[in-house]
Amino acid sequence: MIRALSMAEVARALEMETGTIRTYRKRGVLPDPDVMIGDVPGWMPETIDAWNANRPGRGRRRKDIAD
């Protein structure tokens, strides 16, 4: 059986608050859900793992000194 992660489960997996995940979704930072059940979004663990591995760290990126 394939099971998608809820927002709360994504938050737990990433050690974040559910509100942060909700904000990321509203701002378009989080990837689009893999599935919608009614109005409830769900993500495959692989989707969240790939997104988390490729997202930038905290804060703004530093400009190169040459810029």
mmCIF file of the N, C-alpha and C atoms, coordinates in Angstrom:
data_MODEL
# 
_entry.id   MODEL 
# 
loop_
_atom_site.group_PDB 
_atom_site.id 
_atom_site.type_symbol 
_atom_site.label_atom_id 
_atom_site.label_alt_id 
_atom_site.label_comp_id 
_atom_site.label_asym_id 
_atom_site.label_entity_id 
_atom_site.label_seq_id 
_atom_site.pdbx_PDB_ins_code 
_atom_site.Cartn_x 
_atom_site.Cartn_y 
_atom_site.Cartn_z 
_atom_site.occupancy 
_atom_site.B_iso_or_equiv 
_atom_site.pdbx_formal_charge 
_atom_site.auth_seq_id 
_atom_site.auth_comp_id 
_atom_site.auth_asym_id 
_atom_site.auth_atom_id 
_atom_site.pdbx_PDB_model_num 
ATOM 1   N N  . MET A 1 1  ? 0.841   -1.184 0.000  1.00 0.00 ? 1  MET A N  1 
ATOM 2   C CA . MET A 1 1  ? 0.000   0.000  0.000  1.00 0.00 ? 1  MET A CA 1 
ATOM 3   C C  . MET A 1 1  ? 0.890   1.253  0.000  1.00 0.00 ? 1  MET A C  1 
ATOM 4   N N  . ILE A 1 2  ? 0.557   2.190  -0.840 1.00 0.00 ? 2  ILE A N  1 
ATOM 5   C CA . ILE A 1 2  ? 1.274   3.461  -0.909 1.00 0.00 ? 2  ILE A CA 1 
ATOM 6   C C  . ILE A 1 2  ? 0.576   4.442  0.029  1.00 0.00 ? 2  ILE A C  1 
ATOM 7   N N  . ARG A 1 3  ? 1.370   5.157  0.820  1.00 0.00 ? 3  ARG A N  1 
ATOM 8   C CA . ARG A 1 3  ? 0.801   6.102  1.772  1.00 0.00 ? 3  ARG A CA 1 
ATOM 9   C C  . ARG A 1 3  ? 1.505   7.446  1.643  1.00 0.00 ? 3  ARG A C  1 
ATOM 10  N N  . ALA A 1 4  ? 0.724   8.483  1.471  1.00 0.00 ? 4  ALA A N  1 
ATOM 11  C CA . ALA A 1 4  ? 1.262   9.842  1.378  1.00 0.00 ? 4  ALA A CA 1 
ATOM 12  C C  . ALA A 1 4  ? 1.360   10.446 2.778  1.00 0.00 ? 4  ALA A C  1 
ATOM 13  N N  . LEU A 1 5  ? 2.278   11.391 2.919  1.00 0.00 ? 5  LEU A N  1 
ATOM 14  C CA . LEU A 1 5  ? 2.475   12.084 4.189  1.00 0.00 ? 5  LEU A CA 1 
ATOM 15  C C  . LEU A 1 5  ? 1.577   13.315 4.279  1.00 0.00 ? 5  LEU A C  1 
ATOM 16  N N  . SER A 1 6  ? 0.990   13.514 5.434  1.00 0.00 ? 6  SER A N  1 
ATOM 17  C CA . SER A 1 6  ? 0.206   14.721 5.689  1.00 0.00 ? 6  SER A CA 1 
ATOM 18  C C  . SER A 1 6  ? 1.155   15.869 6.024  1.00 0.00 ? 6  SER A C  1 
ATOM 19  N N  . MET A 1 7  ? 0.611   17.078 6.157  1.00 0.00 ? 7  MET A N  1 
ATOM 20  C CA . MET A 1 7  ? 1.439   18.221 6.539  1.00 0.00 ? 7  MET A CA 1 
ATOM 21  C C  . MET A 1 7  ? 2.084   17.991 7.904  1.00 0.00 ? 7  MET A C  1 
ATOM 22  N N  . ALA A 1 8  ? 1.341   17.438 8.841  1.00 0.00 ? 8  ALA A N  1 
ATOM 23  C CA . ALA A 1 8  ? 1.895   17.170 10.172 1.00 0.00 ? 8  ALA A CA 1 
ATOM 24  C C  . ALA A 1 8  ? 3.020   16.141 10.099 1.00 0.00 ? 8  ALA A C  1 
ATOM 25  N N  . GLU A 1 9  ? 2.860   15.129 9.262  1.00 0.00 ? 9  GLU A N  1 
ATOM 26  C CA . GLU A 1 9  ? 3.899   14.108 9.118  1.00 0.00 ? 9  GLU A CA 1 
ATOM 27  C C  . GLU A 1 9  ? 5.141   14.669 8.429  1.00 0.00 ? 9  GLU A C  1 
ATOM 28  N N  . VAL A 1 10 ? 4.935   15.545 7.450  1.00 0.00 ? 10 VAL A N  1 
ATOM 29  C CA . VAL A 1 10 ? 6.066   16.212 6.795  1.00 0.00 ? 10 VAL A CA 1 
ATOM 30  C C  . VAL A 1 10 ? 6.813   17.051 7.831  1.00 0.00 ? 10 VAL A C  1 
ATOM 31  N N  . ALA A 1 11 ? 6.079   17.788 8.643  1.00 0.00 ? 11 ALA A N  1 
ATOM 32  C CA . ALA A 1 11 ? 6.697   18.623 9.680  1.00 0.00 ? 11 ALA A CA 1 
ATOM 33  C C  . ALA A 1 11 ? 7.518   17.769 10.644 1.00 0.00 ? 11 ALA A C  1 
ATOM 34  N N  . ARG A 1 12 ? 6.958   16.657 11.086 1.00 0.00 ? 12 ARG A N  1 
ATOM 35  C CA . ARG A 1 12 ? 7.695   15.769 11.999 1.00 0.00 ? 12 ARG A CA 1 
ATOM 36  C C  . ARG A 1 12 ? 8.953   15.225 11.346 1.00 0.00 ? 12 ARG A C  1 
ATOM 37  N N  . ALA A 1 13 ? 8.836   14.796 10.096 1.00 0.00 ? 13 ALA A N  1 
ATOM 38  C CA . ALA A 1 13 ? 9.979   14.218 9.383  1.00 0.00 ? 13 ALA A CA 1 
ATOM 39  C C  . ALA A 1 13 ? 11.108  15.230 9.223  1.00 0.00 ? 13 ALA A C  1 
ATOM 40  N N  . LEU A 1 14 ? 10.759  16.502 9.053  1.00 0.00 ? 14 LEU A N  1 
ATOM 41  C CA . LEU A 1 14 ? 11.754  17.555 8.839  1.00 0.00 ? 14 LEU A CA 1 
ATOM 42  C C  . LEU A 1 14 ? 12.121  18.292 10.128 1.00 0.00 ? 14 LEU A C  1 
ATOM 43  N N  . GLU A 1 15 ? 11.512  17.856 11.239 1.00 0.00 ? 15 GLU A N  1 
ATOM 44  C CA . GLU A 1 15 ? 11.730  18.490 12.542 1.00 0.00 ? 15 GLU A CA 1 
ATOM 45  C C  . GLU A 1 15 ? 11.411  19.978 12.495 1.00 0.00 ? 15 GLU A C  1 
ATOM 46  N N  . MET A 1 16 ? 10.230  20.276 11.947 1.00 0.00 ? 16 MET A N  1 
ATOM 47  C CA . MET A 1 16 ? 9.728   21.647 11.852 1.00 0.00 ? 16 MET A CA 1 
ATOM 48  C C  . MET A 1 16 ? 8.342   21.685 12.474 1.00 0.00 ? 16 MET A C  1 
ATOM 49  N N  . GLU A 1 17 ? 7.848   22.885 12.667 1.00 0.00 ? 17 GLU A N  1 
ATOM 50  C CA . GLU A 1 17 ? 6.481   23.070 13.137 1.00 0.00 ? 17 GLU A CA 1 
ATOM 51  C C  . GLU A 1 17 ? 5.519   22.915 11.961 1.00 0.00 ? 17 GLU A C  1 
ATOM 52  N N  . THR A 1 18 ? 4.327   22.421 12.242 1.00 0.00 ? 18 THR A N  1 
ATOM 53  C CA . THR A 1 18 ? 3.315   22.272 11.193 1.00 0.00 ? 18 THR A CA 1 
ATOM 54  C C  . THR A 1 18 ? 2.998   23.626 10.560 1.00 0.00 ? 18 THR A C  1 
ATOM 55  N N  . GLY A 1 19 ? 2.984   24.679 11.357 1.00 0.00 ? 19 GLY A N  1 
ATOM 56  C CA . GLY A 1 19 ? 2.729   26.020 10.832 1.00 0.00 ? 19 GLY A CA 1 
ATOM 57  C C  . GLY A 1 19 ? 3.769   26.456 9.813  1.00 0.00 ? 19 GLY A C  1 
ATOM 58  N N  . THR A 1 20 ? 5.013   26.045 10.011 1.00 0.00 ? 20 THR A N  1 
ATOM 59  C CA . THR A 1 20 ? 6.071   26.371 9.052  1.00 0.00 ? 20 THR A CA 1 
ATOM 60  C C  . THR A 1 20 ? 5.797   25.684 7.724  1.00 0.00 ? 20 THR A C  1 
ATOM 61  N N  . ILE A 1 21 ? 5.411   24.426 7.775  1.00 0.00 ? 21 ILE A N  1 
ATOM 62  C CA . ILE A 1 21 ? 5.096   23.677 6.555  1.00 0.00 ? 21 ILE A CA 1 
ATOM 63  C C  . ILE A 1 21 ? 3.900   24.313 5.855  1.00 0.00 ? 21 ILE A C  1 
ATOM 64  N N  . ARG A 1 22 ? 2.899   24.702 6.625  1.00 0.00 ? 22 ARG A N  1 
ATOM 65  C CA . ARG A 1 22 ? 1.716   25.366 6.054  1.00 0.00 ? 22 ARG A CA 1 
ATOM 66  C C  . ARG A 1 22 ? 2.128   26.667 5.361  1.00 0.00 ? 22 ARG A C  1 
ATOM 67  N N  . THR A 1 23 ? 3.003   27.455 5.992  1.00 0.00 ? 23 THR A N  1 
ATOM 68  C CA . THR A 1 23 ? 3.491   28.704 5.395  1.00 0.00 ? 23 THR A CA 1 
ATOM 69  C C  . THR A 1 23 ? 4.292   28.428 4.134  1.00 0.00 ? 23 THR A C  1 
ATOM 70  N N  . TYR A 1 24 ? 5.174   27.430 4.178  1.00 0.00 ? 24 TYR A N  1 
ATOM 71  C CA . TYR A 1 24 ? 5.946   27.060 2.986  1.00 0.00 ? 24 TYR A CA 1 
ATOM 72  C C  . TYR A 1 24 ? 5.009   26.714 1.833  1.00 0.00 ? 24 TYR A C  1 
ATOM 73  N N  . ARG A 1 25 ? 3.943   26.000 2.129  1.00 0.00 ? 25 ARG A N  1 
ATOM 74  C CA . ARG A 1 25 ? 2.997   25.621 1.067  1.00 0.00 ? 25 ARG A CA 1 
ATOM 75  C C  . ARG A 1 25 ? 2.310   26.859 0.495  1.00 0.00 ? 25 ARG A C  1 
ATOM 76  N N  . LYS A 1 26 ? 1.843   27.754 1.356  1.00 0.00 ? 26 LYS A N  1 
ATOM 77  C CA . LYS A 1 26 ? 1.170   28.977 0.900  1.00 0.00 ? 26 LYS A CA 1 
ATOM 78  C C  . LYS A 1 26 ? 2.088   29.840 0.044  1.00 0.00 ? 26 LYS A C  1 
ATOM 79  N N  . ARG A 1 27 ? 3.368   29.881 0.383  1.00 0.00 ? 27 ARG A N  1 
ATOM 80  C CA . ARG A 1 27 ? 4.337   30.712 -0.345 1.00 0.00 ? 27 ARG A CA 1 
ATOM 81  C C  . ARG A 1 27 ? 4.922   30.013 -1.567 1.00 0.00 ? 27 ARG A C  1 
ATOM 82  N N  . GLY A 1 28 ? 4.551   28.757 -1.788 1.00 0.00 ? 28 GLY A N  1 
ATOM 83  C CA . GLY A 1 28 ? 5.057   28.029 -2.946 1.00 0.00 ? 28 GLY A CA 1 
ATOM 84  C C  . GLY A 1 28 ? 6.465   27.492 -2.763 1.00 0.00 ? 28 GLY A C  1 
ATOM 85  N N  . VAL A 1 29 ? 6.929   27.410 -1.521 1.00 0.00 ? 29 VAL A N  1 
ATOM 86  C CA . VAL A 1 29 ? 8.266   26.897 -1.233 1.00 0.00 ? 29 VAL A CA 1 
ATOM 87  C C  . VAL A 1 29 ? 8.262   25.370 -1.235 1.00 0.00 ? 29 VAL A C  1 
ATOM 88  N N  . LEU A 1 30 ? 7.230   24.784 -0.701 1.00 0.00 ? 30 LEU A N  1 
ATOM 89  C CA . LEU A 1 30 ? 7.088   23.330 -0.636 1.00 0.00 ? 30 LEU A CA 1 
ATOM 90  C C  . LEU A 1 30 ? 6.668   22.814 -2.006 1.00 0.00 ? 30 LEU A C  1 
ATOM 91  N N  . PRO A 1 31 ? 7.120   21.627 -2.398 1.00 0.00 ? 31 PRO A N  1 
ATOM 92  C CA . PRO A 1 31 ? 6.678   21.109 -3.700 1.00 0.00 ? 31 PRO A CA 1 
ATOM 93  C C  . PRO A 1 31 ? 5.166   20.886 -3.718 1.00 0.00 ? 31 PRO A C  1 
ATOM 94  N N  . ASP A 1 32 ? 4.602   20.890 -4.912 1.00 0.00 ? 32 ASP A N  1 
ATOM 95  C CA . ASP A 1 32 ? 3.177   20.602 -5.041 1.00 0.00 ? 32 ASP A CA 1 
ATOM 96  C C  . ASP A 1 32 ? 2.884   19.222 -4.468 1.00 0.00 ? 32 ASP A C  1 
ATOM 97  N N  . PRO A 1 33 ? 1.706   19.045 -3.870 1.00 0.00 ? 33 PRO A N  1 
ATOM 98  C CA . PRO A 1 33 ? 1.362   17.731 -3.328 1.00 0.00 ? 33 PRO A CA 1 
ATOM 99  C C  . PRO A 1 33 ? 1.331   16.678 -4.438 1.00 0.00 ? 33 PRO A C  1 
ATOM 100 N N  . ASP A 1 34 ? 1.689   15.458 -4.081 1.00 0.00 ? 34 ASP A N  1 
ATOM 101 C CA . ASP A 1 34 ? 1.605   14.346 -5.025 1.00 0.00 ? 34 ASP A CA 1 
ATOM 102 C C  . ASP A 1 34 ? 0.169   13.867 -5.177 1.00 0.00 ? 34 ASP A C  1 
ATOM 103 N N  . VAL A 1 35 ? -0.630  14.099 -4.151 1.00 0.00 ? 35 VAL A N  1 
ATOM 104 C CA . VAL A 1 35 ? -2.014  13.648 -4.163 1.00 0.00 ? 35 VAL A CA 1 
ATOM 105 C C  . VAL A 1 35 ? -2.853  14.617 -3.332 1.00 0.00 ? 35 VAL A C  1 
ATOM 106 N N  . MET A 1 36 ? -4.091  14.792 -3.745 1.00 0.00 ? 36 MET A N  1 
ATOM 107 C CA . MET A 1 36 ? -5.060  15.553 -2.958 1.00 0.00 ? 36 MET A CA 1 
ATOM 108 C C  . MET A 1 36 ? -6.224  14.621 -2.652 1.00 0.00 ? 36 MET A C  1 
ATOM 109 N N  . ILE A 1 37 ? -6.577  14.519 -1.390 1.00 0.00 ? 37 ILE A N  1 
ATOM 110 C CA . ILE A 1 37 ? -7.744  13.741 -0.983 1.00 0.00 ? 37 ILE A CA 1 
ATOM 111 C C  . ILE A 1 37 ? -8.737  14.763 -0.455 1.00 0.00 ? 37 ILE A C  1 
ATOM 112 N N  . GLY A 1 38 ? -9.692  15.109 -1.306 1.00 0.00 ? 38 GLY A N  1 
ATOM 113 C CA . GLY A 1 38 ? -10.555 16.240 -1.002 1.00 0.00 ? 38 GLY A CA 1 
ATOM 114 C C  . GLY A 1 38 ? -9.705  17.494 -1.059 1.00 0.00 ? 38 GLY A C  1 
ATOM 115 N N  . ASP A 1 39 ? -9.656  18.224 0.053  1.00 0.00 ? 39 ASP A N  1 
ATOM 116 C CA . ASP A 1 39 ? -8.794  19.413 0.098  1.00 0.00 ? 39 ASP A CA 1 
ATOM 117 C C  . ASP A 1 39 ? -7.554  19.182 0.969  1.00 0.00 ? 39 ASP A C  1 
ATOM 118 N N  . VAL A 1 40 ? -7.256  17.917 1.240  1.00 0.00 ? 40 VAL A N  1 
ATOM 119 C CA . VAL A 1 40 ? -6.103  17.559 2.081  1.00 0.00 ? 40 VAL A CA 1 
ATOM 120 C C  . VAL A 1 40 ? -4.939  17.119 1.194  1.00 0.00 ? 40 VAL A C  1 
ATOM 121 N N  . PRO A 1 41 ? -3.804  17.853 1.270  1.00 0.00 ? 41 PRO A N  1 
ATOM 122 C CA . PRO A 1 41 ? -2.652  17.493 0.445  1.00 0.00 ? 41 PRO A CA 1 
ATOM 123 C C  . PRO A 1 41 ? -1.857  16.343 1.049  1.00 0.00 ? 41 PRO A C  1 
ATOM 124 N N  . GLY A 1 42 ? -1.191  15.595 0.165  1.00 0.00 ? 42 GLY A N  1 
ATOM 125 C CA . GLY A 1 42 ? -0.315  14.518 0.613  1.00 0.00 ? 42 GLY A CA 1 
ATOM 126 C C  . GLY A 1 42 ? 0.927   14.453 -0.261 1.00 0.00 ? 42 GLY A C  1 
ATOM 127 N N  . TRP A 1 43 ? 2.055   14.133 0.336  1.00 0.00 ? 43 TRP A N  1 
ATOM 128 C CA . TRP A 1 43 ? 3.333   14.040 -0.370 1.00 0.00 ? 43 TRP A CA 1 
ATOM 129 C C  . TRP A 1 43 ? 3.936   12.661 -0.177 1.00 0.00 ? 43 TRP A C  1 
ATOM 130 N N  . MET A 1 44 ? 4.556   12.160 -1.220 1.00 0.00 ? 44 MET A N  1 
ATOM 131 C CA . MET A 1 44 ? 5.283   10.906 -1.106 1.00 0.00 ? 44 MET A CA 1 
ATOM 132 C C  . MET A 1 44 ? 6.568   11.197 -0.329 1.00 0.00 ? 44 MET A C  1 
ATOM 133 N N  . PRO A 1 45 ? 7.012   10.260 0.505  1.00 0.00 ? 45 PRO A N  1 
ATOM 134 C CA . PRO A 1 45 ? 8.256   10.487 1.249  1.00 0.00 ? 45 PRO A CA 1 
ATOM 135 C C  . PRO A 1 45 ? 9.429   10.840 0.335  1.00 0.00 ? 45 PRO A C  1 
ATOM 136 N N  . GLU A 1 46 ? 9.484   10.234 -0.843 1.00 0.00 ? 46 GLU A N  1 
ATOM 137 C CA . GLU A 1 46 ? 10.574  10.505 -1.785 1.00 0.00 ? 46 GLU A CA 1 
ATOM 138 C C  . GLU A 1 46 ? 10.560  11.957 -2.257 1.00 0.00 ? 46 GLU A C  1 
ATOM 139 N N  . THR A 1 47 ? 9.371   12.513 -2.435 1.00 0.00 ? 47 THR A N  1 
ATOM 140 C CA . THR A 1 47 ? 9.233   13.910 -2.862 1.00 0.00 ? 47 THR A CA 1 
ATOM 141 C C  . THR A 1 47 ? 9.805   14.845 -1.803 1.00 0.00 ? 47 THR A C  1 
ATOM 142 N N  . ILE A 1 48 ? 9.450   14.597 -0.556 1.00 0.00 ? 48 ILE A N  1 
ATOM 143 C CA . ILE A 1 48 ? 9.923   15.438 0.545  1.00 0.00 ? 48 ILE A CA 1 
ATOM 144 C C  . ILE A 1 48 ? 11.421  15.254 0.753  1.00 0.00 ? 48 ILE A C  1 
ATOM 145 N N  . ASP A 1 49 ? 11.903  14.012 0.667  1.00 0.00 ? 49 ASP A N  1 
ATOM 146 C CA . ASP A 1 49 ? 13.344  13.759 0.820  1.00 0.00 ? 49 ASP A CA 1 
ATOM 147 C C  . ASP A 1 49 ? 14.150  14.504 -0.243 1.00 0.00 ? 49 ASP A C  1 
ATOM 148 N N  . ALA A 1 50 ? 13.695  14.454 -1.494 1.00 0.00 ? 50 ALA A N  1 
ATOM 149 C CA . ALA A 1 50 ? 14.407  15.132 -2.587 1.00 0.00 ? 50 ALA A CA 1 
ATOM 150 C C  . ALA A 1 50 ? 14.368  16.642 -2.396 1.00 0.00 ? 50 ALA A C  1 
ATOM 151 N N  . TRP A 1 51 ? 13.220  17.174 -2.026 1.00 0.00 ? 51 TRP A N  1 
ATOM 152 C CA . TRP A 1 51 ? 13.092  18.614 -1.795 1.00 0.00 ? 51 TRP A CA 1 
ATOM 153 C C  . TRP A 1 51 ? 14.011  19.050 -0.660 1.00 0.00 ? 51 TRP A C  1 
ATOM 154 N N  . ASN A 1 52 ? 14.004  18.311 0.430  1.00 0.00 ? 52 ASN A N  1 
ATOM 155 C CA . ASN A 1 52 ? 14.816  18.667 1.592  1.00 0.00 ? 52 ASN A CA 1 
ATOM 156 C C  . ASN A 1 52 ? 16.310  18.607 1.274  1.00 0.00 ? 52 ASN A C  1 
ATOM 157 N N  . ALA A 1 53 ? 16.715  17.643 0.475  1.00 0.00 ? 53 ALA A N  1 
ATOM 158 C CA . ALA A 1 53 ? 18.131  17.502 0.119  1.00 0.00 ? 53 ALA A CA 1 
ATOM 159 C C  . ALA A 1 53 ? 18.617  18.644 -0.766 1.00 0.00 ? 53 ALA A C  1 
ATOM 160 N N  . ASN A 1 54 ? 17.703  19.262 -1.514 1.00 0.00 ? 54 ASN A N  1 
ATOM 161 C CA . ASN A 1 54 ? 18.092  20.289 -2.483 1.00 0.00 ? 54 ASN A CA 1 
ATOM 162 C C  . ASN A 1 54 ? 17.723  21.709 -2.088 1.00 0.00 ? 54 ASN A C  1 
ATOM 163 N N  . ARG A 1 55 ? 17.107  21.888 -0.944 1.00 0.00 ? 55 ARG A N  1 
ATOM 164 C CA . ARG A 1 55 ? 16.710  23.249 -0.571 1.00 0.00 ? 55 ARG A CA 1 
ATOM 165 C C  . ARG A 1 55 ? 17.886  23.993 0.041  1.00 0.00 ? 55 ARG A C  1 
ATOM 166 N N  . PRO A 1 56 ? 17.909  25.315 -0.140 1.00 0.00 ? 56 PRO A N  1 
ATOM 167 C CA . PRO A 1 56 ? 19.016  26.098 0.416  1.00 0.00 ? 56 PRO A CA 1 
ATOM 168 C C  . PRO A 1 56 ? 18.953  26.124 1.938  1.00 0.00 ? 56 PRO A C  1 
ATOM 169 N N  . GLY A 1 57 ? 20.051  26.464 2.549  1.00 0.00 ? 57 GLY A N  1 
ATOM 170 C CA . GLY A 1 57 ? 20.107  26.574 4.005  1.00 0.00 ? 57 GLY A CA 1 
ATOM 171 C C  . GLY A 1 57 ? 19.379  27.811 4.492  1.00 0.00 ? 57 GLY A C  1 
ATOM 172 N N  . ARG A 1 58 ? 19.478  28.077 5.768  1.00 0.00 ? 58 ARG A N  1 
ATOM 173 C CA . ARG A 1 58 ? 18.803  29.230 6.362  1.00 0.00 ? 58 ARG A CA 1 
ATOM 174 C C  . ARG A 1 58 ? 19.441  30.537 5.910  1.00 0.00 ? 58 ARG A C  1 
ATOM 175 N N  . GLY A 1 59 ? 18.649  31.578 5.857  1.00 0.00 ? 59 GLY A N  1 
ATOM 176 C CA . GLY A 1 59 ? 19.153  32.913 5.531  1.00 0.00 ? 59 GLY A CA 1 
ATOM 177 C C  . GLY A 1 59 ? 19.357  33.121 4.043  1.00 0.00 ? 59 GLY A C  1 
ATOM 178 N N  . ARG A 1 60 ? 19.804  34.309 3.715  1.00 0.00 ? 60 ARG A N  1 
ATOM 179 C CA . ARG A 1 60 ? 20.037  34.664 2.312  1.00 0.00 ? 60 ARG A CA 1 
ATOM 180 C C  . ARG A 1 60 ? 21.372  34.124 1.848  1.00 0.00 ? 60 ARG A C  1 
ATOM 181 N N  . ARG A 1 61 ? 21.438  33.861 0.557  1.00 0.00 ? 61 ARG A N  1 
ATOM 182 C CA . ARG A 1 61 ? 22.709  33.444 -0.033 1.00 0.00 ? 61 ARG A CA 1 
ATOM 183 C C  . ARG A 1 61 ? 23.648  34.636 -0.056 1.00 0.00 ? 61 ARG A C  1 
ATOM 184 N N  . ARG A 1 62 ? 24.886  34.377 0.247  1.00 0.00 ? 62 ARG A N  1 
ATOM 185 C CA . ARG A 1 62 ? 25.885  35.441 0.180  1.00 0.00 ? 62 ARG A CA 1 
ATOM 186 C C  . ARG A 1 62 ? 26.269  35.686 -1.262 1.00 0.00 ? 62 ARG A C  1 
ATOM 187 N N  . LYS A 1 63 ? 26.469  36.942 -1.581 1.00 0.00 ? 63 LYS A N  1 
ATOM 188 C CA . LYS A 1 63 ? 26.969  37.280 -2.911 1.00 0.00 ? 63 LYS A CA 1 
ATOM 189 C C  . LYS A 1 63 ? 28.455  36.990 -2.941 1.00 0.00 ? 63 LYS A C  1 
ATOM 190 N N  . ASP A 1 64 ? 28.932  36.605 -4.093 1.00 0.00 ? 64 ASP A N  1 
ATOM 191 C CA . ASP A 1 64 ? 30.375  36.453 -4.246 1.00 0.00 ? 64 ASP A CA 1 
ATOM 192 C C  . ASP A 1 64 ? 31.021  37.822 -4.099 1.00 0.00 ? 64 ASP A C  1 
ATOM 193 N N  . ILE A 1 65 ? 32.194  37.838 -3.572 1.00 0.00 ? 65 ILE A N  1 
ATOM 194 C CA . ILE A 1 65 ? 32.915  39.099 -3.387 1.00 0.00 ? 65 ILE A CA 1 
ATOM 195 C C  . ILE A 1 65 ? 33.115  39.806 -4.722 1.00 0.00 ? 65 ILE A C  1 
ATOM 196 N N  . ALA A 1 66 ? 33.288  39.046 -5.791 1.00 0.00 ? 66 ALA A N  1 
ATOM 197 C CA . ALA A 1 66 ? 33.523  39.626 -7.116 1.00 0.00 ? 66 ALA A CA 1 
ATOM 198 C C  . ALA A 1 66 ? 32.285  40.320 -7.668 1.00 0.00 ? 66 ALA A C  1 
ATOM 199 N N  . ASP A 1 67 ? 31.097  40.008 -7.159 1.00 0.00 ? 67 ASP A N  1 
ATOM 200 C CA . ASP A 1 67 ? 29.863  40.607 -7.689 1.00 0.00 ? 67 ASP A CA 1 
ATOM 201 C C  . ASP A 1 67 ? 29.721  42.055 -7.330 1.00 0.00 ? 67 ASP A C  1 
# 
